[in-house]
Amino acid sequence: MTVAGGGNFKRQKTPYRPSPAPSSVGSYYSSGDDAEAQRRKCRPRCTKCCAWTSLAIGAAALFALACSLVFYSFLVANVPRVFVKNLEVHSVTVGKDAKGDATLAADVTVVLNVTNANGKIWFVYGPLTADVALDGVNLARSEVAAFRQEARNTTGVAVRSRVEALEIEEADGDDLVSNSARRVLTLDVWLSGLVEYHVRERVVSGCPFKVMCQHAPQSVLDSGLGFECNVRMSPL
């Protein structure tokens, strides 16, 4: 073709730019919708599964707690009974130290009766820590050796406590000596440690055991009546 002006016209080629196929775009959005629909379908199943799992765990925890409470109640119901049987005062004296302050020297033995009334359980105690006080004056801490107690048995336990040159108010020391001579002392005894329960072939060890005998009058002990102590299955 000849164009006026004497020049030759050449047609320029436009570069080819492929456009995405409609089928590909539709497939992309279709797959995304399918995945979202699948997730929505699974959510109720997951929620239901989690709910049943939580319910099962909660039920198991409540069952374990109930069993623990029943077992603890069984142990508490079968703790031994403890009585103060006798207080023997070997010596109680008040002296003076180099500074002229009053000091107490005392030596006493407390006898306790531990009674296991159960016919199927026997115990292993201790060793136990023992504290003794006379008229509110704390004597030296001592230890009771470990011992075993059979079923339907009463065991005597002797607790000996001594002090030498214990600083004390002179008036309190004089009252202690006077009350000892008249056998009107007030006794406090504490025992603490661990005890084992033996039930047939089963053993429950590491049970906290505490005995508190508070404000036991010596006159009651001398009468032979005994003084019952408070026994707890607790370290406190």
C-alpha positions in Angstrom: 0.0 0.0 0.0 1.3 3.5 -1.0 0.6 6.4 1.3 0.7 10.1 0.2 3.8 11.7 1.4 6.1 9.2 0.0 6.6 7.2 3.3 6.1 3.5 4.0 3.8 2.6 6.9 4.7 -0.4 9.0 2.1 -2.0 11.4 3.5 -2.2 15.0 3.0 -5.5 16.8 1.3 -5.3 20.3 2.9 -7.5 22.9 0.8 -10.5 24.0 -0.4 -10.4 27.6 -2.3 -13.5 28.6 -5.2 -13.0 30.9 -6.1 -15.5 33.5 -8.5 -18.1 32.4 -11.9 -17.7 33.9 -12.0 -21.3 34.8 -8.8 -20.9 36.9 -10.1 -18.0 38.9 -13.4 -19.7 39.5 -11.6 -22.8 40.7 -9.5 -20.7 43.2 -12.5 -19.1 44.8 -14.4 -22.4 44.7 -11.6 -24.2 46.6 -11.5 -21.4 49.2 -15.2 -21.6 49.8 -15.0 -25.4 50.1 -12.2 -25.1 52.8 -14.2 -22.5 54.7 -17.3 -24.7 54.6 -15.3 -27.7 55.8 -13.9 -25.7 58.7 -17.4 -24.6 59.6 -18.6 -28.2 59.5 -15.8 -29.3 61.8 -16.3 -26.6 64.4 -19.4 -28.1 66.0 -17.7 -31.5 66.2 -14.6 -30.0 67.9 -16.7 -28.1 70.3 -18.7 -31.2 71.3 -15.5 -33.2 71.7 -13.9 -30.6 73.9 -17.1 -30.4 76.0 -17.1 -34.1 76.6 -13.4 -34.2 77.4 -13.8 -31.4 79.9 -16.8 -33.1 81.5 -14.9 -36.4 81.8 -11.9 -34.7 83.4 -14.1 -32.8 85.8 -16.0 -36.0 86.7 -12.7 -37.9 87.3 -11.4 -35.0 89.5 -14.6 -35.0 91.6 -14.5 -38.8 92.0 -10.8 -38.7 93.1 -11.7 -35.9 95.6 -14.7 -37.9 97.0 -12.5 -41.0 97.4 -9.8 -38.9 99.2 -12.4 -37.4 101.6 -13.9 -40.9 102.4 -10.4 -42.3 103.0 -9.4 -39.3 105.2 -12.6 -39.8 107.2 -11.8 -43.4 107.6 -8.3 -42.5 109.0 -9.7 -39.9 111.3 -12.4 -42.2 112.6 -9.8 -44.8 113.6 -7.1 -42.6 115.3 -6.1 -44.0 118.7 -7.2 -42.4 121.9 -4.6 -41.0 124.2 -4.8 -40.4 128.0 -2.4 -38.9 130.5 -2.1 -41.6 133.1 0.5 -40.3 135.5 2.9 -37.4 136.2 6.0 -38.3 138.3 8.0 -35.4 139.5 11.6 -36.5 140.3 12.8 -33.1 141.3 12.0 -29.4 141.0 14.4 -26.9 142.5 15.2 -23.2 142.0 18.7 -21.8 142.4 20.8 -18.8 141.3 23.3 -18.4 138.6 26.6 -16.4 138.8 24.7 -13.2 138.0 22.2 -13.8 140.8 19.3 -14.6 138.4 16.9 -17.4 139.3 17.3 -20.7 137.5 15.1 -23.8 137.4 16.2 -27.5 137.5 13.5 -30.0 136.9 13.2 -33.7 136.0 9.8 -35.2 135.3 8.3 -38.3 133.6 4.8 -38.3 132.0 3.1 -41.6 131.3 0.6 -41.7 128.5 -1.8 -44.5 127.6 -2.3 -44.9 123.8 -5.4 -47.1 123.0 -6.1 -48.7 119.7 -9.7 -49.9 119.8 -9.8 -51.1 116.2 -9.6 -54.9 115.6 -8.3 -54.7 112.1 -5.8 -51.9 112.1 -2.4 -51.7 113.8 0.0 -48.7 113.9 3.7 -47.9 113.8 4.4 -44.5 115.5 7.3 -42.2 115.3 9.8 -41.3 116.3 7.7 -38.6 118.0 8.8 -35.2 119.3 7.6 -34.4 122.8 7.2 -31.1 124.7 6.2 -30.8 128.3 5.2 -27.8 130.4 4.5 -27.4 134.1 2.4 -24.5 135.2 3.1 -22.9 131.8 6.9 -23.3 132.1 8.2 -25.1 129.1 10.8 -27.8 129.9 13.3 -29.3 127.5 12.1 -31.0 124.3 12.6 -34.7 124.1 12.0 -37.6 121.7 9.9 -40.8 122.0 11.4 -43.7 120.2 9.4 -45.4 117.4 7.0 -48.1 118.6 4.4 -50.5 117.2 0.9 -51.0 118.4 -1.2 -54.1 117.6 -4.9 -54.1 117.1 -7.1 -53.9 120.2 -4.2 -52.9 122.4 -3.2 -50.2 124.9 0.4 -49.2 125.0 2.1 -47.1 127.7 4.4 -44.4 126.5 6.8 -42.7 128.9 7.9 -39.1 128.1 10.9 -37.8 130.2 11.8 -34.2 130.2 14.7 -32.5 132.1 16.1 -29.0 132.4 19.1 -27.6 134.2 19.8 -23.9 134.9 16.7 -22.7 133.0 16.3 -19.0 133.5 13.0 -18.2 135.2 11.3 -15.5 137.1 12.0 -16.1 140.8 8.3 -15.8 141.8 7.3 -18.3 139.1 10.0 -20.7 140.2 8.9 -20.5 143.9 5.3 -21.2 142.8 6.4 -24.2 140.8 8.3 -25.6 143.8 5.3 -25.0 146.1 2.7 -26.5 143.7 5.0 -29.5 143.1 5.2 -30.1 146.9 1.4 -29.9 147.2 0.9 -32.0 144.0 -1.3 -29.3 142.4 0.7 -28.8 139.2 -0.9 -28.2 135.8 0.5 -30.3 133.0 0.7 -29.7 129.3 2.1 -32.4 126.9 2.4 -32.2 123.1 3.4 -35.1 120.8 3.9 -34.8 117.1 5.3 -36.9 114.3 4.2 -39.5 111.7 2.2 -42.7 112.0 1.7 -45.7 109.7 -1.7 -47.4 109.3 -1.6 -51.1 108.6 -4.9 -52.4 107.3 -4.5 -56.2 106.5 -1.9 -56.1 103.7 -2.1 -52.4 103.0 0.1 -49.8 104.5 -0.7 -46.0 104.6 2.5 -44.2 105.7 3.4 -40.6 106.3 0.2 -39.6 108.1 0.7 -36.6 110.3 -0.1 -37.3 113.9 -0.4 -34.7 116.8 -1.4 -35.2 120.4 -2.3 -32.3 122.6 -2.9 -32.8 126.4 -3.6 -29.3 127.7 -4.2 -28.1 131.3 -4.3 -31.6 132.9 -4.6 -31.1 136.7 -2.1 -33.3 138.7 -4.9 -33.9 141.3 -7.0 -35.6 138.6 -4.0 -37.8 137.5 -3.4 -38.8 141.1 -7.0 -39.9 141.5 -6.4 -42.5 138.7 -9.1 -41.1 136.4 -6.7 -40.1 133.7 -7.0 -37.1 131.4 -8.0 -37.5 127.7 -5.9 -35.7 125.1 -6.9 -34.2 121.8 -5.6 -36.3 118.8 -5.5 -34.8 115.3 -4.5 -36.1 111.9 -2.8 -32.8 111.0 0.7 -31.3 111.2 -0.8 -28.0 112.5 
